[in-house]
């Protein structure tokens, strides 16, 4: 398997650790890298993406790296997946425990960028996990009966790590790599702050307020009112896109501070429909809304405006001509929104639908990925389902408002 086609899942509670590993692997040609903060989030990503290899911390809350490994090996659909554990522990008993659980390799901390990339490249070349028969006497035994050299290799690595490269050289290389990563993050944050400082939201908000005032005047002709309504729709659309773009990075790095409140989701959906109608008209597509007169959601209205806008645009783009994109809303303990169209999404496309980048080597973040991040940050979830003769639908769940 080649680096550019492999899909790797990084699982670590430490953002810095994920960024260090991601940065080094990206430089070596691994462009499809997903991240999970814990075992539970990893389980969700495993269901949604055709992942080839997992690189996971050993120590995590709730579901440890070993627990996640055991779950993967017990699942018939996932059991051949490659799995590497990252740990600072080099005790023989723990290494034996990992081998018995079915690990393919261990990455011992501290590690150098060269060691990381060497191990991952070697692992990916295997293509899939190959079960090994072995008998290992656990803690308390005097020796191990090995039928595979992998345990001895890992034991040797843990016991002779400081013999391969002096501790000072290792620390210096890691320090240089971390310094480079910090510099990159500082630059990205400065760029984000610069964009935020432009404060496009304030003038757009003022424009919306002024537009609403003009719409209240009774002396306006029907044509002028229609033009003002179109300005209102486009301004809402632009405001949502600006807000979503500026905040996505904060959401990915757990820096976004959600300020939820109860708002009418139906009103937001109507704004989305009005904004997306010109694009749909080019394909003779109708966008319809089926729901109650009002339905309150608990979240941020502007984020939901971006979320629904992204999904409706995707539905319109995937729909055949003269189709209808139908948005259905109903409530029980949660708000349930489905967006249906008659286009089809293959199993492979469904598995990769919410990937960050829709195409290899394309730096543009996909609208589906942004929609998923926005739904998760607000305590919801999202999936895509497609069936022959029934079409496709986005199934979205959000917290219910008062």
Secondary structure, 3 states (H helix, E strand, C coil): CCCCCCEEEEECCCHHHHHHHHHHHHHCCCCEEEEECCHHHHHHHHHHCCCCEEEEECCCCCCCHHHHHHHHHHCCCCCCCEEEEEECCCCHHHHHHHHHHCCCEEEECCCCHHHHHHHHHHHHHHCCCCCCCCECCCCCCCCCECCCCHHHHHHHHHHHHHHHCCHHHHHHHHHHHHHHHHHHHHHHHHHHHHHHHCCHHHHHHHHHHHHHHHHCCCCCCHHHHHHHHHHHHHHHHHHHHHHHHHHHHHHHCCCCCCCCEEEEHHHHHHHHHHHHHHHHHCCCCEEEEECCCCCEEEECHHHHHHHHHHHHHHHHHHCCCCCEEEEEEEECCEEEEEEEECCCCCHHHHHHCCCCECCCCCCCECHHHHHHHHHHHCCCEEEEEEECCCEEEEEEEEEECC
